[in-house]
């Protein structure tokens, strides 16, 4: 009898294992196309590979569902979808299935920074009108900016913004510092490699100045999108120009090189925090932007060695927080300083963050304390979680994730926007499980239904679609499906 029981048990195990599926990557940054853009040398020009369409397989893995991306050498976006291989977002934590599960993350982390009791009133400006935004990443710049003349770039931008405005969008998030370089005339950071193909080389015109002017001419608001800590998507330090602030910090604890991942500023370093804040101040002072926007790139790894020296110094000075809580405090310090700096210059300028769509990944892997930001004053005007999941996603169904984020907001002045994945339209959703795998192929109104559902949340402030090329320059294999999705989305805008 015992042998029969063991035999039957073995059969059950085999059957169950055959029903397993691969878990979708947690971080899908808005730069998910890692791998398509080679880094330029600080001294030599490079050939820039055209950005892939949002529906390409590369973009799918990119945006792979809110996971941190690693190597920029592979190009880092779908921007908001980044790759599943990111070391910074270890895939070990199981995603929550309800808002109550999400809340338990906080209660299980006594070391986390204590958010102030809310609701609190921010001194921030509310958008008042529904934000209907599109992300334009450095991936788009590869075809419209790199090596182009001012006239060519201006015409491309004018056409892009006209497309958005005519379809009902009213806001654009444009990448202005995807790495430690700038798409604008800066006294702090060198010209971006995506301007001419060579980091530090002046393109002869100011891309951000043109985008601000054309956005406002088209009736669009424009927010400057920044990745605060990322220096390069490659560990090759020779790619950093001498004009880059990271260059002078090489071989110090302020800049960390992660082999196989990239080069990053250390979030624990006070000079790094001041550098990021100064960079934001420069933009708000010099350009008529309507907002500053961060995405989900925070700590690039959970490895204890990453900021060990700074943590040891903290402990030696009497600090009592555990490593994870201390790291969250470092990120919170940056967010709060950025918010204050913006409001001191222009109270009407918004500040928002687009965290990953996985609560545990944000809290335990990226060390971004979204809970504090939405329950306390002085952090953000809005959050825009990258909810790049379909309704039938096996582990992260859209409505569950939407509820997770909406349920934690207690500051009445913090708006909830939803980040949506246009790059999935018409494509197979590889990691969504049996029910969700073909969802984006069999339906043409997912984006519209997601916006409609989000509007039911009392904190709803709008949505953002990742990204422009996914909507307007999709691969031919999904173009018909994308066009249908866009038409249906326009009907609810």
Secondary structure as a PSIPRED ss2 file (coil, helix, strand):
# PSIPRED VFORMAT (PSIPRED V4.0)

   1 X C   1.000  0.000  0.000
   2 X H   0.000  1.000  0.000
   3 X H   0.000  1.000  0.000
   4 X H   0.000  1.000  0.000
   5 X H   0.000  1.000  0.000
   6 X H   0.000  1.000  0.000
   7 X H   0.000  1.000  0.000
   8 X H   0.000  1.000  0.000
   9 X H   0.000  1.000  0.000
  10 X H   0.000  1.000  0.000
  11 X H   0.000  1.000  0.000
  12 X H   0.000  1.000  0.000
  13 X H   0.000  1.000  0.000
  14 X H   0.000  1.000  0.000
  15 X H   0.000  1.000  0.000
  16 X H   0.000  1.000  0.000
  17 X H   0.000  1.000  0.000
  18 X H   0.000  1.000  0.000
  19 X C   1.000  0.000  0.000
  20 X C   1.000  0.000  0.000
  21 X C   1.000  0.000  0.000
  22 X C   1.000  0.000  0.000
  23 X C   1.000  0.000  0.000
  24 X C   1.000  0.000  0.000
  25 X C   1.000  0.000  0.000
  26 X C   1.000  0.000  0.000
  27 X C   1.000  0.000  0.000
  28 X C   1.000  0.000  0.000
  29 X E   0.000  0.000  1.000
  30 X E   0.000  0.000  1.000
  31 X E   0.000  0.000  1.000
  32 X C   1.000  0.000  0.000
  33 X C   1.000  0.000  0.000
  34 X C   1.000  0.000  0.000
  35 X C   1.000  0.000  0.000
  36 X C   1.000  0.000  0.000
  37 X C   1.000  0.000  0.000
  38 X C   1.000  0.000  0.000
  39 X C   1.000  0.000  0.000
  40 X C   1.000  0.000  0.000
  41 X C   1.000  0.000  0.000
  42 X C   1.000  0.000  0.000
  43 X C   1.000  0.000  0.000
  44 X C   1.000  0.000  0.000
  45 X C   1.000  0.000  0.000
  46 X C   1.000  0.000  0.000
  47 X C   1.000  0.000  0.000
  48 X C   1.000  0.000  0.000
  49 X C   1.000  0.000  0.000
  50 X C   1.000  0.000  0.000
  51 X C   1.000  0.000  0.000
  52 X C   1.000  0.000  0.000
  53 X C   1.000  0.000  0.000
  54 X C   1.000  0.000  0.000
  55 X C   1.000  0.000  0.000
  56 X C   1.000  0.000  0.000
  57 X H   0.000  1.000  0.000
  58 X H   0.000  1.000  0.000
  59 X H   0.000  1.000  0.000
  60 X H   0.000  1.000  0.000
  61 X H   0.000  1.000  0.000
  62 X H   0.000  1.000  0.000
  63 X C   1.000  0.000  0.000
  64 X C   1.000  0.000  0.000
  65 X C   1.000  0.000  0.000
  66 X C   1.000  0.000  0.000
  67 X C   1.000  0.000  0.000
  68 X C   1.000  0.000  0.000
  69 X C   1.000  0.000  0.000
  70 X C   1.000  0.000  0.000
  71 X C   1.000  0.000  0.000
  72 X H   0.000  1.000  0.000
  73 X H   0.000  1.000  0.000
  74 X H   0.000  1.000  0.000
  75 X C   1.000  0.000  0.000
  76 X C   1.000  0.000  0.000
  77 X C   1.000  0.000  0.000
  78 X E   0.000  0.000  1.000
  79 X E   0.000  0.000  1.000
  80 X E   0.000  0.000  1.000
  81 X E   0.000  0.000  1.000
  82 X C   1.000  0.000  0.000
  83 X C   1.000  0.000  0.000
  84 X C   1.000  0.000  0.000
  85 X C   1.000  0.000  0.000
  86 X C   1.000  0.000  0.000
  87 X C   1.000  0.000  0.000
  88 X C   1.000  0.000  0.000
  89 X C   1.000  0.000  0.000
  90 X C   1.000  0.000  0.000
  91 X C   1.000  0.000  0.000
  92 X C   1.000  0.000  0.000
  93 X C   1.000  0.000  0.000
  94 X C   1.000  0.000  0.000
  95 X C   1.000  0.000  0.000
  96 X C   1.000  0.000  0.000
  97 X C   1.000  0.000  0.000
  98 X C   1.000  0.000  0.000
  99 X H   0.000  1.000  0.000
 100 X H   0.000  1.000  0.000
 101 X H   0.000  1.000  0.000
 102 X H   0.000  1.000  0.000
 103 X H   0.000  1.000  0.000
 104 X H   0.000  1.000  0.000
 105 X H   0.000  1.000  0.000
 106 X H   0.000  1.000  0.000
 107 X H   0.000  1.000  0.000
 108 X C   1.000  0.000  0.000
 109 X C   1.000  0.000  0.000
 110 X C   1.000  0.000  0.000
 111 X C   1.000  0.000  0.000
 112 X C   1.000  0.000  0.000
 113 X C   1.000  0.000  0.000
 114 X C   1.000  0.000  0.000
 115 X C   1.000  0.000  0.000
 116 X C   1.000  0.000  0.000
 117 X C   1.000  0.000  0.000
 118 X C   1.000  0.000  0.000
 119 X C   1.000  0.000  0.000
 120 X C   1.000  0.000  0.000
 121 X C   1.000  0.000  0.000
 122 X C   1.000  0.000  0.000
 123 X C   1.000  0.000  0.000
 124 X C   1.000  0.000  0.000
 125 X C   1.000  0.000  0.000
 126 X C   1.000  0.000  0.000
 127 X C   1.000  0.000  0.000
 128 X C   1.000  0.000  0.000
 129 X C   1.000  0.000  0.000
 130 X C   1.000  0.000  0.000
 131 X E   0.000  0.000  1.000
 132 X E   0.000  0.000  1.000
 133 X E   0.000  0.000  1.000
 134 X E   0.000  0.000  1.000
 135 X E   0.000  0.000  1.000
 136 X E   0.000  0.000  1.000
 137 X C   1.000  0.000  0.000
 138 X H   0.000  1.000  0.000
 139 X H   0.000  1.000  0.000
 140 X H   0.000  1.000  0.000
 141 X H   0.000  1.000  0.000
 142 X H   0.000  1.000  0.000
 143 X H   0.000  1.000  0.000
 144 X H   0.000  1.000  0.000
 145 X C   1.000  0.000  0.000
 146 X C   1.000  0.000  0.000
 147 X C   1.000  0.000  0.000
 148 X C   1.000  0.000  0.000
 149 X C   1.000  0.000  0.000
 150 X H   0.000  1.000  0.000
 151 X H   0.000  1.000  0.000
 152 X H   0.000  1.000  0.000
 153 X H   0.000  1.000  0.000
 154 X H   0.000  1.000  0.000
 155 X H   0.000  1.000  0.000
 156 X H   0.000  1.000  0.000
 157 X H   0.000  1.000  0.000
 158 X H   0.000  1.000  0.000
 159 X H   0.000  1.000  0.000
 160 X H   0.000  1.000  0.000
 161 X H   0.000  1.000  0.000
 162 X H   0.000  1.000  0.000
 163 X H   0.000  1.000  0.000
 164 X H   0.000  1.000  0.000
 165 X H   0.000  1.000  0.000
 166 X H   0.000  1.000  0.000
 167 X C   1.000  0.000  0.000
 168 X C   1.000  0.000  0.000
 169 X C   1.000  0.000  0.000
 170 X C   1.000  0.000  0.000
 171 X E   0.000  0.000  1.000
 172 X E   0.000  0.000  1.000
 173 X E   0.000  0.000  1.000
 174 X E   0.000  0.000  1.000
 175 X E   0.000  0.000  1.000
 176 X E   0.000  0.000  1.000
 177 X E   0.000  0.000  1.000
 178 X C   1.000  0.000  0.000
 179 X C   1.000  0.000  0.000
 180 X C   1.000  0.000  0.000
 181 X E   0.000  0.000  1.000
 182 X E   0.000  0.000  1.000
 183 X C   1.000  0.000  0.000
 184 X C   1.000  0.000  0.000
 185 X C   1.000  0.000  0.000
 186 X C   1.000  0.000  0.000
 187 X C   1.000  0.000  0.000
 188 X C   1.000  0.000  0.000
 189 X C   1.000  0.000  0.000
 190 X E   0.000  0.000  1.000
 191 X E   0.000  0.000  1.000
 192 X C   1.000  0.000  0.000
 193 X H   0.000  1.000  0.000
 194 X H   0.000  1.000  0.000
 195 X H   0.000  1.000  0.000
 196 X H   0.000  1.000  0.000
 197 X C   1.000  0.000  0.000
 198 X C   1.000  0.000  0.000
 199 X C   1.000  0.000  0.000
 200 X C   1.000  0.000  0.000
 201 X C   1.000  0.000  0.000
 202 X C   1.000  0.000  0.000
 203 X C   1.000  0.000  0.000
 204 X C   1.000  0.000  0.000
 205 X C   1.000  0.000  0.000
 206 X C   1.000  0.000  0.000
 207 X H   0.000  1.000  0.000
 208 X H   0.000  1.000  0.000
 209 X H   0.000  1.000  0.000
 210 X H   0.000  1.000  0.000
 211 X H   0.000  1.000  0.000
 212 X H   0.000  1.000  0.000
 213 X H   0.000  1.000  0.000
 214 X H   0.000  1.000  0.000
 215 X H   0.000  1.000  0.000
 216 X H   0.000  1.000  0.000
 217 X H   0.000  1.000  0.000
 218 X C   1.000  0.000  0.000
 219 X C   1.000  0.000  0.000
 220 X C   1.000  0.000  0.000
 221 X E   0.000  0.000  1.000
 222 X E   0.000  0.000  1.000
 223 X E   0.000  0.000  1.000
 224 X E   0.000  0.000  1.000
 225 X E   0.000  0.000  1.000
 226 X E   0.000  0.000  1.000
 227 X C   1.000  0.000  0.000
 228 X C   1.000  0.000  0.000
 229 X C   1.000  0.000  0.000
 230 X E   0.000  0.000  1.000
 231 X E   0.000  0.000  1.000
 232 X E   0.000  0.000  1.000
 233 X C   1.000  0.000  0.000
 234 X C   1.000  0.000  0.000
 235 X C   1.000  0.000  0.000
 236 X C   1.000  0.000  0.000
 237 X H   0.000  1.000  0.000
 238 X H   0.000  1.000  0.000
 239 X H   0.000  1.000  0.000
 240 X C   1.000  0.000  0.000
 241 X C   1.000  0.000  0.000
 242 X C   1.000  0.000  0.000
 243 X C   1.000  0.000  0.000
 244 X C   1.000  0.000  0.000
 245 X C   1.000  0.000  0.000
 246 X C   1.000  0.000  0.000
 247 X H   0.000  1.000  0.000
 248 X H   0.000  1.000  0.000
 249 X H   0.000  1.000  0.000
 250 X C   1.000  0.000  0.000
 251 X C   1.000  0.000  0.000
 252 X C   1.000  0.000  0.000
 253 X C   1.000  0.000  0.000
 254 X C   1.000  0.000  0.000
 255 X E   0.000  0.000  1.000
 256 X E   0.000  0.000  1.000
 257 X E   0.000  0.000  1.000
 258 X E   0.000  0.000  1.000
 259 X C   1.000  0.000  0.000
 260 X C   1.000  0.000  0.000
 261 X C   1.000  0.000  0.000
 262 X E   0.000  0.000  1.000
 263 X E   0.000  0.000  1.000
 264 X E   0.000  0.000  1.000
 265 X E   0.000  0.000  1.000
 266 X C   1.000  0.000  0.000
 267 X C   1.000  0.000  0.000
 268 X C   1.000  0.000  0.000
 269 X C   1.000  0.000  0.000
 270 X H   0.000  1.000  0.000
 271 X H   0.000  1.000  0.000
 272 X H   0.000  1.000  0.000
 273 X H   0.000  1.000  0.000
 274 X H   0.000  1.000  0.000
 275 X H   0.000  1.000  0.000
 276 X H   0.000  1.000  0.000
 277 X H   0.000  1.000  0.000
 278 X H   0.000  1.000  0.000
 279 X H   0.000  1.000  0.000
 280 X H   0.000  1.000  0.000
 281 X H   0.000  1.000  0.000
 282 X H   0.000  1.000  0.000
 283 X H   0.000  1.000  0.000
 284 X H   0.000  1.000  0.000
 285 X H   0.000  1.000  0.000
 286 X H   0.000  1.000  0.000
 287 X C   1.000  0.000  0.000
 288 X C   1.000  0.000  0.000
 289 X C   1.000  0.000  0.000
 290 X C   1.000  0.000  0.000
 291 X E   0.000  0.000  1.000
 292 X E   0.000  0.000  1.000
 293 X E   0.000  0.000  1.000
 294 X E   0.000  0.000  1.000
 295 X C   1.000  0.000  0.000
 296 X C   1.000  0.000  0.000
 297 X C   1.000  0.000  0.000
 298 X C   1.000  0.000  0.000
 299 X C   1.000  0.000  0.000
 300 X C   1.000  0.000  0.000
 301 X C   1.000  0.000  0.000
 302 X C   1.000  0.000  0.000
 303 X C   1.000  0.000  0.000
 304 X H   0.000  1.000  0.000
 305 X H   0.000  1.000  0.000
 306 X H   0.000  1.000  0.000
 307 X H   0.000  1.000  0.000
 308 X H   0.000  1.000  0.000
 309 X H   0.000  1.000  0.000
 310 X H   0.000  1.000  0.000
 311 X H   0.000  1.000  0.000
 312 X H   0.000  1.000  0.000
 313 X H   0.000  1.000  0.000
 314 X H   0.000  1.000  0.000
 315 X H   0.000  1.000  0.000
 316 X H   0.000  1.000  0.000
 317 X C   1.000  0.000  0.000
 318 X C   1.000  0.000  0.000
 319 X C   1.000  0.000  0.000
 320 X C   1.000  0.000  0.000
 321 X C   1.000  0.000  0.000
 322 X C   1.000  0.000  0.000
 323 X H   0.000  1.000  0.000
 324 X H   0.000  1.000  0.000
 325 X H   0.000  1.000  0.000
 326 X H   0.000  1.000  0.000
 327 X H   0.000  1.000  0.000
 328 X H   0.000  1.000  0.000
 329 X H   0.000  1.000  0.000
 330 X H   0.000  1.000  0.000
 331 X H   0.000  1.000  0.000
 332 X H   0.000  1.000  0.000
 333 X H   0.000  1.000  0.000
 334 X H   0.000  1.000  0.000
 335 X H   0.000  1.000  0.000
 336 X H   0.000  1.000  0.000
 337 X H   0.000  1.000  0.000
 338 X H   0.000  1.000  0.000
 339 X H   0.000  1.000  0.000
 340 X H   0.000  1.000  0.000
 341 X H   0.000  1.000  0.000
 342 X H   0.000  1.000  0.000
 343 X H   0.000  1.000  0.000
 344 X H   0.000  1.000  0.000
 345 X H   0.000  1.000  0.000
 346 X C   1.000  0.000  0.000
 347 X C   1.000  0.000  0.000
 348 X C   1.000  0.000  0.000
 349 X C   1.000  0.000  0.000
 350 X E   0.000  0.000  1.000
 351 X E   0.000  0.000  1.000
 352 X E   0.000  0.000  1.000
 353 X E   0.000  0.000  1.000
 354 X C   1.000  0.000  0.000
 355 X C   1.000  0.000  0.000
 356 X E   0.000  0.000  1.000
 357 X C   1.000  0.000  0.000
 358 X C   1.000  0.000  0.000
 359 X H   0.000  1.000  0.000
 360 X H   0.000  1.000  0.000
 361 X H   0.000  1.000  0.000
 362 X H   0.000  1.000  0.000
 363 X H   0.000  1.000  0.000
 364 X H   0.000  1.000  0.000
 365 X H   0.000  1.000  0.000
 366 X H   0.000  1.000  0.000
 367 X C   1.000  0.000  0.000
 368 X C   1.000  0.000  0.000
 369 X C   1.000  0.000  0.000
 370 X H   0.000  1.000  0.000
 371 X H   0.000  1.000  0.000
 372 X H   0.000  1.000  0.000
 373 X H   0.000  1.000  0.000
 374 X H   0.000  1.000  0.000
 375 X H   0.000  1.000  0.000
 376 X C   1.000  0.000  0.000
 377 X C   1.000  0.000  0.000
 378 X C   1.000  0.000  0.000
 379 X C   1.000  0.000  0.000
 380 X C   1.000  0.000  0.000
 381 X C   1.000  0.000  0.000
 382 X E   0.000  0.000  1.000
 383 X E   0.000  0.000  1.000
 384 X E   0.000  0.000  1.000
 385 X E   0.000  0.000  1.000
 386 X E   0.000  0.000  1.000
 387 X C   1.000  0.000  0.000
 388 X C   1.000  0.000  0.000
 389 X C   1.000  0.000  0.000
 390 X C   1.000  0.000  0.000
 391 X C   1.000  0.000  0.000
 392 X C   1.000  0.000  0.000
 393 X C   1.000  0.000  0.000
 394 X C   1.000  0.000  0.000
 395 X C   1.000  0.000  0.000
 396 X C   1.000  0.000  0.000
 397 X C   1.000  0.000  0.000
 398 X H   0.000  1.000  0.000
 399 X H   0.000  1.000  0.000
 400 X H   0.000  1.000  0.000
 401 X H   0.000  1.000  0.000
 402 X H   0.000  1.000  0.000
 403 X H   0.000  1.000  0.000
 404 X H   0.000  1.000  0.000
 405 X H   0.000  1.000  0.000
 406 X H   0.000  1.000  0.000
 407 X H   0.000  1.000  0.000
 408 X H   0.000  1.000  0.000
 409 X C   1.000  0.000  0.000
 410 X C   1.000  0.000  0.000
 411 X C   1.000  0.000  0.000
 412 X C   1.000  0.000  0.000
 413 X C   1.000  0.000  0.000
 414 X C   1.000  0.000  0.000
 415 X E   0.000  0.000  1.000
 416 X E   0.000  0.000  1.000
 417 X E   0.000  0.000  1.000
 418 X E   0.000  0.000  1.000
 419 X E   0.000  0.000  1.000
 420 X E   0.000  0.000  1.000
 421 X E   0.000  0.000  1.000
 422 X H   0.000  1.000  0.000
 423 X H   0.000  1.000  0.000
 424 X H   0.000  1.000  0.000
 425 X C   1.000  0.000  0.000
 426 X C   1.000  0.000  0.000
 427 X C   1.000  0.000  0.000
 428 X C   1.000  0.000  0.000
 429 X C   1.000  0.000  0.000
 430 X C   1.000  0.000  0.000
 431 X C   1.000  0.000  0.000
 432 X C   1.000  0.000  0.000
 433 X H   0.000  1.000  0.000
 434 X H   0.000  1.000  0.000
 435 X H   0.000  1.000  0.000
 436 X H   0.000  1.000  0.000
 437 X C   1.000  0.000  0.000
 438 X C   1.000  0.000  0.000
 439 X H   0.000  1.000  0.000
 440 X H   0.000  1.000  0.000
 441 X H   0.000  1.000  0.000
 442 X H   0.000  1.000  0.000
 443 X C   1.000  0.000  0.000
 444 X C   1.000  0.000  0.000
 445 X C   1.000  0.000  0.000
 446 X H   0.000  1.000  0.000
 447 X H   0.000  1.000  0.000
 448 X H   0.000  1.000  0.000
 449 X H   0.000  1.000  0.000
 450 X H   0.000  1.000  0.000
 451 X H   0.000  1.000  0.000
 452 X H   0.000  1.000  0.000
 453 X H   0.000  1.000  0.000
 454 X H   0.000  1.000  0.000
 455 X C   1.000  0.000  0.000
 456 X C   1.000  0.000  0.000
 457 X C   1.000  0.000  0.000
 458 X C   1.000  0.000  0.000
 459 X C   1.000  0.000  0.000
 460 X E   0.000  0.000  1.000
 461 X E   0.000  0.000  1.000
 462 X E   0.000  0.000  1.000
 463 X E   0.000  0.000  1.000
 464 X E   0.000  0.000  1.000
 465 X E   0.000  0.000  1.000
 466 X E   0.000  0.000  1.000
 467 X C   1.000  0.000  0.000
 468 X H   0.000  1.000  0.000
 469 X H   0.000  1.000  0.000
 470 X H   0.000  1.000  0.000
 471 X H   0.000  1.000  0.000
 472 X H   0.000  1.000  0.000
 473 X C   1.000  0.000  0.000
 474 X C   1.000  0.000  0.000
 475 X C   1.000  0.000  0.000
 476 X C   1.000  0.000  0.000
 477 X C   1.000  0.000  0.000
 478 X C   1.000  0.000  0.000
 479 X H   0.000  1.000  0.000
 480 X H   0.000  1.000  0.000
 481 X H   0.000  1.000  0.000
 482 X H   0.000  1.000  0.000
 483 X H   0.000  1.000  0.000
 484 X H   0.000  1.000  0.000
 485 X H   0.000  1.000  0.000
 486 X H   0.000  1.000  0.000
 487 X H   0.000  1.000  0.000
 488 X H   0.000  1.000  0.000
 489 X H   0.000  1.000  0.000
 490 X H   0.000  1.000  0.000
 491 X C   1.000  0.000  0.000
 492 X C   1.000  0.000  0.000
 493 X C   1.000  0.000  0.000
